[in-house]
Amino acid sequence: MSGPSQHEFCLMCDALDAQLGELRARGVEITRPVSEQRWGRLTAVRPPSGAELPLYEPRHPVAHSL
């Protein structure tokens, strides 16, 4: 492996559209349109830090539902 390693932290939710509605109502900026991935639906929000934080609704089995 060459170069520094990369990591990405994503928040997962059960109902992305409902969660986005709640976040918008609180004034949170949605920074990416929702996209369909093979593993789920993905978007991102901007927290007060100014960074971008991915948020997704999984389309795969998750540990807490087993």
N, CA, C and O of each residue as an XYZ file, in Angstrom:
264
protein
N       0.847     -1.179      0.000
C       0.000      0.000      0.000
C       0.886      1.233      0.000
O       1.824      1.331      0.792
N       0.593      2.164     -0.878
C       1.384      3.388     -0.918
C       0.543      4.564     -0.447
O      -0.673      4.582     -0.642
N       1.177      5.527      0.160
C       0.487      6.710      0.647
C      -0.201      6.477      1.984
O      -0.250      5.352      2.481
N      -0.727      7.542      2.556
C      -1.377      7.426      3.865
C      -2.705      6.674      3.749
O      -3.376      6.728      2.718
N      -3.063      5.985      4.807
C      -4.344      5.279      4.805
C      -5.484      6.284      4.916
O      -5.292      7.389      5.422
N      -6.658      5.907      4.450
C      -7.830      6.771      4.507
C      -8.942      6.056      5.246
O      -9.084      4.837      5.150
N      -9.718      6.814      5.973
C     -10.865      6.284      6.692
C     -12.038      7.228      6.461
O     -11.857      8.431      6.276
N     -13.232      6.669      6.475
C     -14.424      7.506      6.350
C     -15.415      7.066      7.417
O     -15.639      5.870      7.608
N     -15.998      8.016      8.099
C     -16.981      7.775      9.152
C     -18.344      8.168      8.601
O     -18.524      9.294      8.139
N     -19.302      7.251      8.647
C     -20.660      7.515      8.157
C     -21.655      7.254      9.275
O     -21.476      6.340     10.080
N     -22.702      8.064      9.318
C     -23.810      7.811     10.221
C     -24.858      7.011      9.464
O     -25.118      7.279      8.291
N     -25.455      6.038     10.125
C     -26.451      5.177      9.512
C     -27.816      5.491     10.114
O     -27.921      5.748     11.313
N     -28.861      5.471      9.291
C     -30.216      5.693      9.793
C     -31.171      4.700      9.137
O     -30.872      4.142      8.081
N     -32.313      4.487      9.768
C     -33.300      3.533      9.264
C     -34.168      4.107      8.151
O     -34.573      3.374      7.248
N     -34.458      5.397      8.198
C     -35.349      6.032      7.228
C     -34.737      7.365      6.795
O     -34.966      8.398      7.425
N     -33.975      7.331      5.735
C     -33.202      8.499      5.314
C     -34.087      9.709      5.007
O     -33.770     10.818      5.437
N     -35.174      9.528      4.283
C     -36.021     10.673      3.929
C     -36.592     11.353      5.169
O     -36.598     12.581      5.255
N     -37.069     10.570      6.123
C     -37.604     11.141      7.365
C     -36.507     11.862      8.145
O     -36.735     12.942      8.690
N     -35.323     11.265      8.198
C     -34.211     11.886      8.929
C     -33.801     13.200      8.289
O     -33.521     14.174      8.988
N     -33.763     13.233      6.958
C     -33.406     14.471      6.268
C     -34.444     15.560      6.529
O     -34.091     16.730      6.670
N     -35.714     15.185      6.595
C     -36.761     16.153      6.918
C     -36.546     16.773      8.287
O     -36.678     17.985      8.454
N     -36.216     15.942      9.264
C     -35.948     16.446     10.616
C     -34.727     17.360     10.637
O     -34.736     18.410     11.279
N     -33.681     16.949      9.931
C     -32.457     17.754      9.916
C     -32.688     19.104      9.227
O     -32.228     20.137      9.713
N     -33.395     19.092      8.104
C     -33.703     20.354      7.402
C     -34.516     21.283      8.304
O     -34.270     22.489      8.341
N     -35.481     20.723      9.026
C     -36.321     21.523      9.926
C     -35.492     22.189     11.015
O     -35.891     23.221     11.555
N     -34.355     21.616     11.336
C     -33.462     22.179     12.354
C     -32.377     23.064     11.745
O     -31.501     23.559     12.454
N     -32.441     23.261     10.430
C     -31.497     24.152      9.769
C     -30.187     23.506      9.352
O     -29.225     24.209      9.040
N     -30.134     22.182      9.342
C     -28.898     21.499      8.944
C     -28.775     21.527      7.427
O     -29.743     21.255      6.716
N     -27.599     21.853      6.938
C     -27.341     21.893      5.498
C     -27.117     20.477      4.973
O     -26.294     19.735      5.508
N     -27.848     20.106      3.929
C     -27.652     18.828      3.234
C     -26.697     19.149      2.086
O     -27.016     19.973      1.229
N     -25.540     18.513      2.063
C     -24.497     18.897      1.110
C     -24.450     18.054     -0.155
O     -23.799     18.443     -1.125
N     -25.121     16.912     -0.168
C     -25.132     16.064     -1.363
C     -26.552     15.574     -1.613
O     -27.275     15.271     -0.664
N     -26.960     15.492     -2.865
C     -28.256     14.879     -3.129
C     -28.189     13.386     -2.769
O     -27.113     12.788     -2.775
N     -29.328     12.807     -2.464
C     -29.364     11.379     -2.147
C     -29.011     10.600     -3.403
O     -29.562     10.850     -4.475
N     -28.090      9.655     -3.263
C     -27.715      8.789     -4.383
C     -27.951      7.337     -3.985
O     -27.817      6.962     -2.820
N     -28.301      6.541     -4.971
C     -28.531      5.114     -4.757
C     -27.222      4.380     -5.006
O     -26.665      4.436     -6.103
N     -26.743      3.701     -3.992
C     -25.541      2.870     -4.093
C     -25.976      1.404     -4.033
O     -27.116      1.127     -3.660
N     -25.124      0.483     -4.379
C     -25.531     -0.931     -4.312
C     -25.749     -1.376     -2.871
O     -26.451     -2.361     -2.641
N     -25.175     -0.685     -1.902
C     -25.272     -1.057     -0.490
C     -26.239     -0.182      0.300
O     -26.488     -0.447      1.476
N     -26.798      0.878     -0.342
C     -27.740      1.736      0.376
C     -27.919      3.084     -0.284
O     -27.408      3.328     -1.377
N     -28.648      3.953      0.385
C     -28.898      5.315     -0.081
C     -27.987      6.255      0.693
O     -27.912      6.177      1.919
N     -27.294      7.141     -0.013
C     -26.239      7.953      0.582
C     -26.477      9.440      0.345
O     -26.918      9.849     -0.729
N     -26.179     10.235      1.358
C     -26.169     11.694      1.260
C     -25.117     12.201      2.249
O     -24.339     11.408      2.780
N     -25.085     13.486      2.497
C     -24.161     14.037      3.491
C     -24.733     15.329      4.053
O     -25.516     16.021      3.402
N     -24.324     15.633      5.270
C     -24.747     16.855      5.952
C     -23.509     17.620      6.403
O     -22.407     17.073      6.452
N     -23.711     18.899      6.734
C     -22.600     19.718      7.220
C     -22.849     20.074      8.685
O     -23.724     20.886      8.985
N     -22.085     19.473      9.595
C     -22.203     19.834     11.010
C     -21.552     21.197     11.276
O     -20.916     21.761     10.386
N     -21.706     21.724     12.485
C     -21.134     23.043     12.796
C     -19.630     23.162     12.538
O     -19.131     24.270     12.336
N     -18.906     22.053     12.540
C     -17.458     22.105     12.292
C     -17.128     22.548     10.872
O     -16.015     22.998     10.600
N     -18.109     22.417      9.958
C     -17.875     22.777      8.562
C     -17.459     21.609      7.700
O     -17.410     21.733      6.476
N     -17.157     20.473      8.311
C     -16.776     19.281      7.562
C     -18.019     18.697      6.891
O     -19.123     19.206      7.088
N     -17.855     17.658      6.119
C     -18.982     16.957      5.518
C     -19.088     15.591      6.180
O     -18.092     14.877      6.301
N     -20.291     15.227      6.608
C     -20.522     13.974      7.317
C     -21.520     13.130      6.527
O     -22.691     13.495      6.425
N     -21.067     12.002      5.966
C     -21.974     11.139      5.213
C     -23.043     10.511      6.111
O     -22.801     10.202      7.277
N     -24.217     10.335      5.537
C     -25.358      9.750      6.217
C     -25.980      8.765      5.238
O     -26.209      9.106      4.078
N     -26.262      7.523      5.703
C     -26.836      6.572      4.765
C     -27.867      5.663      5.398
O     -27.889      5.439      6.609
N     -28.728      5.143      4.521
C     -29.742      4.148      4.875
C     -29.286      2.841      4.230
O     -29.234      2.751      3.004
N     -28.956      1.832      5.028
C     -28.421      0.596      4.467
C     -29.465     -0.216      3.709
O     -30.656     -0.173      4.016
N     -28.999     -0.939      2.735
C     -29.800     -1.923      2.012
C     -29.197     -3.310      2.216
O     -29.423     -4.227      1.427
N     -28.438     -3.438      3.278
C     -27.772     -4.700      3.610
C     -28.142     -5.060      5.058
O     -28.570     -4.189      5.815
N     -27.985     -6.314      5.445
C     -28.258     -6.680      6.852
C     -27.318     -5.917      7.781
O     -26.144     -5.719      7.468
N     -27.844     -5.496      8.917
C     -27.027     -4.797      9.913
C     -27.055     -5.597     11.204
O     -28.016     -6.319     11.472
N     -26.012     -5.472     11.996
C     -25.861     -6.278     13.217
C     -26.995     -6.065     14.205
O     -27.425     -7.022     14.849
N     -27.493     -4.844     14.347
C     -28.527     -4.586     15.364
C     -29.879     -5.179     14.994
O     -30.774     -5.225     15.838
N     -30.058     -5.639     13.742
C     -31.357     -6.220     13.364
C     -31.326     -7.737     13.326
O     -32.332     -8.367     13.000
N     -30.191     -8.334     13.653
C     -30.086     -9.800     13.623
C     -30.714    -10.439     14.839
O     -30.709    -11.664     14.965
